[in-house]
Amino acid sequence: MFSRARKTPVAEWWWTVDRELLGALVLLLLAGVILSFAASPPVAERLNLSSWFFVVRHVLFSIPTLAIMVGVSFLNARQARFGALAVLAASIFLLLITLKFGVDVKGSRRWISLFGQTIQPSEFVKPAFAVIAAWLFAEKMKNPDMPARLMAFAILAVIVALLLLQPDFGQTVLIVSTWAALLFLAGISWWLIGILLGVGSGGAVLAYFVFPHVARRVNGFLSPGSTDNYQVDRALQSLLEGGWFGRGPGEAIARRAVPDAHADFVFAAAAGEFGILFCLLLVGLIGFITLRALFIAQKQNSVFARLAASTLAIQFGLQSAINLAVNLNLIPAKGMTLPFVSYGGTSMLATAFSVGLILALTRRRPEEKFATGLPAYRGQAAQSA
């Protein structure tokens, strides 16, 4: 099946996909399954559910997650682009109807129930927008007269508006940061980067005064005694409780009191159960995935593949960094999952789609070597833009 001599689609995929990156992603997915056994049961018991409720669901979601990741990695660049466009269009439509028919949780409408399952459309918007925006920027380099940047900005404006109406400031920050990373990769001038940083900073200040939940989280971070920081405090206790080697599976005390120990604060739960050394290994694995994806992305001759894969890698690393920073109380709390590790079906499936696109766009395809006829280095790309 995997022999070089056999020209089957599976054999071709096996010898062209980046197996180091694929192996690291599978390992991270397995780490998430293992941590669900340690972190999920106390949460389920507090909700009067079966102890293994979240564990079973996490394992069940891991199956389609792996299937989507591998299946998407079979796509060529053209198929990946059209697939991302279809997902983006569907996700924006779902974001729109979520405002009217979505599930109201603590004053926010971020989830919608479809066919008995609750999904968060913004999770799929992130990778799809990264790919389509990268394609528009690549087309701009090929045809300077095409208003591709304006089109990409218009799509961004629509997405941001819909997210802020939910409201979901965390996802907004991640998508705008992804956009900023793409602008940098595409070679825009430094003065424009400075202007965008200023606008972004101004937007963050404005959000503090416009959105009450943002103000509460910032105030709670700056003045811990001013608001209820129960979850963050318990997460920090769990981090400190485990020491270097942890208390062992099921033995940590503090993580039993963390409401989201299976989801946003799974890293803190892991520290209590398995210790700081295990957490460092987990961070190292995430770092390897991000850097490996960036490395192989920069080797692509296609400008579209290079921009899209790099942007997706940065998005993956940035989301991981935000989750870890919240667990360590380095930034105000926000609902951001740790990719493939935190419980959450929508997040896992969307992450699988994202990393599947990275694997697809970075496969070794000699026939596409000179597909664009464009230079492969950033300086010339900046001149072309």
Secondary structure, DSSP 8 states (H G I E B T S, - for coil): ---TT---HHHHHHHHS-HHHHHHHHHHHHHHHHHHHHHHHHHHHHTTS-TTHHHHHHHHHHHHHHHHHHHHHT--HHHHHHHHHHHHHHHHHHHHHHHHHSEEETTEEEEEEETTEEE-HHHHHHHHHHHHHHHHHHHHHH-TTS-HHHHHHHHHHHHHHHHHHTT-HHHHHHHHHHHHHHHHHTT--HHHHHHHHHHHHHHHHHHHHH-HHHHHHHHHHHSTTTS--HHHHHHHHHHHHTTTT-S-TTT-SGGGG-TTTTTTTHHHHHHHHHHHHHHHHHHHHHHHHHHHHHHHHTT-SSHHHHHHHHHHHHHHHHHHHHHHHHHTTSS-------TTTSS-HHHHHHHHHHHHHHHHHTS--GGGTTSS---SSHHHHHHH-
